[in-house]
Amino acid sequence: MSAVASYSRTQRAAAAAAIVDSAGKRWGLLPYQVAKASDAAAVRVLRDQSVAGAVAAVRSAARAQGGAA
C-alpha cells in the first residue's frame, strides 16, 4: 500500500488544491484564476482522479487559456 493510499479522498483533494494554489502564480494565473483552478483540482480528486493527474489537468487548462504554465 502506498503512502498516498492511506489518506482520505478529502485530504488528497486538499493537497491538490494547495499544490495548484502555490503553483498558480508561477503559471501566470490571476488570483481569481488560481482560486478556480484550485477548486477544479480538488473536484477532480474527489471524482477519483489522482492528485498528480488533477494538477496536470489544471496546468494544461491554464496553458490553453494563455497562462505560462
Buried (B, 14 or more C-beta within 10 A) or exposed (E): EEEEEEBEEEEBBBBBBEBBBEBBEEBBBEEEBBBBBBBBBBBBBBEEBEBEBBBBBBBEBBEEEEBEB
